[in-house]
Amino acid sequence: QCSRALAHIHSRGVQEVIGAAAWRLNQQQPQQQQQPQQQQQQAGALEHAAAGHQQQTSRPLTRHVQLPTNTCRVAQQCLHRGVQAAALVCCDFSCRPTSWNQRGPSRALLQQQQQQQQQQQQQWQRQKQQGEWAAARRCSTAASTLHDEPSAVQKSQPHLPPGPTLQHHPNHQDQQQHAGASQGARVLDGKAVAAAWSEQLQQQVPQLSQALGRPPGLAVVLVGSRPDSMLYVTKKEEACLRIGINCRIIRLPESVSQAQLQQAVADVAADAAVDGVLVQLPLPRHLDEEAVMGALDPRKDVDGFHPLNMGRMLMRGRARRFVPATPLGVVELLSRSGVSLAGKTAVVLGDSNIVGTPLAALLRDEGAALVTICHRPSIHDWFEERSACRSQRAQADVCLPRLPGPGPGPAAASAAAAGSAGASTPSSSTQQGAVPGSGSEGGGFQASQLPAICRTADVLVVAVGSPELVRGAWVKPGAVVVDVGINVVAAAEEPAAAAAAAAAGGGEGGSGKGSSSVLPQGMQQKGSCGSPDQQQQQQHLTGFQMAQGSTVEAEHALHQQQQQQQQSGCCQPDATAAEAAAGGGSGGMCGLGSNYRVVGDVSHEEVAGVASVLTPVPGGVGPMTIAAVLHNTLQAARYTAGLLRW
Ligand SMILES: Nc1nc2c(c(=O)[nH]1)N[C@@H](CN(C=O)c1ccc(C(=O)N[C@@H](CCC(=O)O)C(=O)O)cc1)CN2
C-alpha cells in the first residue's frame, strides 16, 4: 500500500520524495526496533538530501515524505533542522507522536498534534472502506493538518513553495460522504476561499520580488472589446494589483491580424519584467487561437494552454507545469472546502479546452475513480432542444432531448416534445433505436443519456454555458455539484417564472415566439433589437456566450449580435468593464442593470435540495479562477527567478 502511495505521489509529478530510502530500510526490518545507529543513519540521509536540495535550489526543502512509525521522528528531526514544509505521506496509521524521541517537538505541540491526529484517525476509521486511493489521500490530509501543507493541486506539482493550508472540515466531509437525500446543500463560498488563497499568495510576493529584483509581472492580451472579456481582464488586473503583482494590459483592436497578434504576444513575452502572459479568450473569429497558443512561450504560459503545458497535464504521470486557471480553481475550491475526490465517480459536462478537458484530467489526478466527459455532440443536442425544453418544463421533471434520427429541425423538436411526457430515463422506449456513438451526425443517443449519466455522478461539474440546464432530477442525492457556467438571462426568465408562463400559455411551442415575458426589459423599452425571433435567439446565445465552457462559434455569433445591438443602441457600447461590473446585481455584463441576472448551468434552487455540496454562480468558481491566475503568475515568477527548475 505504501509503495503504491509513493508511486502515486511520483506519478503526480512530485520529484522530491526523500526518505523513500529510509522507508525501505525500515521495511526490511519491520519487526525490529531500530537501533540508534540506524536512526542516526536515516536522519543523516534525510538531512543530507535536504541540504543538497537547499544548495541546489537555494531554498529549503518544501516537501518530504513522512515515514512510518519509527522513522516519523526522523522526519520530525528534519523539520526541526530547517526543513520548512509538510510531510506528504504518512503511510502508517499507527504512527504516533509518542514514538518521537525527546528531541522532538515540545510537549504542548505534541499534545496538540496528537489531538489532531486522533481526530483524523477517527475520521479515517469512518472512511476506511474507501480503498487505496483514499488511503493516500487520508495520509496527505493528516499531514496537511499538522503542517502548513501545500494544497491539493500544488502537491501534484514539483518544487512548489510552502503552500496554503488545506482546510479540512470533518463534518463537511461526513456530510458529503454520507448524505443521502440532502436537507439542503452546503453552498461553497468561492469568494471567501479565493480571498483566503489570494492572501496566502500575497504573503509570498515580497520574497519573490526580492529574488527577482522587481515585482512579479503578468501581461494580459485583450483583443477587441467584448464586455465579458473586458470585465474578466479588469478582475485579473485588480487582483494582481491587490497582492503586489504588476499587471500590463495589451489592448488590441478587433481587426488585429494573426501576425500582429502573435508579434504582440512575442514582444510582451520578451519583456524581462513580465513573468506570465495570457491571451484573453475567446478571440475574434478571424484569428487562429491554436496558432496563438502554440506560439506562446510555455514558461510564461500562465493559462496553461500551450500544448506542452496542456500535454503534461493530460498525460498520465507527467510532472505538470501550468494548469489552466478555472480547473485549478475548481479543484482548489473543493480541496479547500474539505471535499475529497478520492474514489469518486465524476462526470464533467462540457469538453472545452478552457475547463472541461483539463478538469477531467485534474479530477483523475485527484483520485476520482471514474471520470466521464460528456462532450460536444451530446450537449449540442441539448442546446438545439432548449427552446422546446423550456416550454415542457412545466409538464415534465426532465425534458427529453431530440429523439435519434434526422438533424435538428421542427420535426425533431416536436418529436422531443411528444416524447417528453412519459419517459424520463434513457431506458425508456423512446430511446430505442438510438445509435451509440453516432456522434455529431446524430448524437441523439448521447444526448438522451445526459440526465442519467449525470445521476451516476458523486461529483458533477457543469461547464457548458446553458442557463440552468441541470435540474434537480439530474442529480444523485448527496452529490457534489460544481457549476462553472456563467450565463446572463433576463430576470423574468427565472425557471419558475418560465414554467409558470409555459403552463399558463398552454404549450406555446418550443420556439418561444412572441413571448414578451422572456425578453430583456431594457431591450423591450428600446425596441430596436431585432424581431422577436432574433430576440429569442439572442437570449439563448447570451447565456451560451458567457459560459466559460461555451463554444467559440456561439460566442462569435453572439458577439456579432452584440455589436449589431450596440450599433442600434440596445447595449451600451461605451460601458466600461468597471461600469459593467458595477451595474446591477448581475455583476453587470454590458451594463445589464437589474433586468438581468447571472445564473449558472445548474438550477440552483432545485439542485440545492438534492446535492450535499453546491457551488453558486456568481461567487463560486469565478473568483477562484482569478485567484488561480495569481497562483500561476507567481509560479511563472519562480521559473524566471530560477527558484523552480522548469
Ligand atoms: N485566457 C482565458 N480566457 C478565458 C478564461 C481563462 O481562464 N483564460 N476563462 C473565462 C473567463 N474568465 C477568466 O478569464 C473568468 C470568468 C468568470 C469570472 C468571475 O469572476 N465570474 C463571476 C461572475 C461574473 C460577473 O461578475 O458577472 C463569478 O462567477 O462570481 C472570472 C474570470 C473565459 N475566458
The ligand as a Gaussian input file, in Angstrom:
#p B3LYP/6-31G(d) Opt

LIG

0 1
 N       -7.428000      33.272000     -21.456000
 C       -8.523000      32.916000     -20.773000
 N       -9.724000      33.257000     -21.231000
 C      -10.829000      32.891000     -20.527000
 C      -10.710000      32.178000     -19.320000
 C       -9.420000      31.814000     -18.888000
 O       -9.243000      31.141000     -17.846000
 N       -8.349000      32.222000     -19.628000
 N      -11.839000      31.894000     -18.574000
 C      -13.077000      32.556000     -18.889000
 C      -13.235000      33.917000     -18.302000
 N      -12.625000      34.198000     -17.013000
 C      -11.297000      34.409000     -16.931000
 O      -10.631000      34.730000     -17.859000
 C      -13.441000      34.440000     -15.863000
 C      -14.772000      34.154000     -15.844000
 C      -15.570000      34.494000     -14.741000
 C      -15.024000      35.117000     -13.653000
 C      -15.841000      35.562000     -12.489000
 O      -15.311000      36.020000     -11.528000
 N      -17.149000      35.456000     -12.578000
 C      -18.068000      35.939000     -11.570000
 C      -19.339000      36.375000     -12.228000
 C      -19.118000      37.303000     -13.363000
 C      -19.771000      38.606000     -13.161000
 O      -19.363000      39.324000     -12.232000
 O      -20.643000      38.941000     -13.922000
 C      -18.446000      34.838000     -10.606000
 O      -18.584000      33.689000     -11.046000
 O      -18.637000      35.154000      -9.438000
 C      -13.692000      35.401000     -13.665000
 C      -12.906000      35.066000     -14.758000
 C      -13.216000      32.706000     -20.389000
 N      -12.050000      33.231000     -20.971000

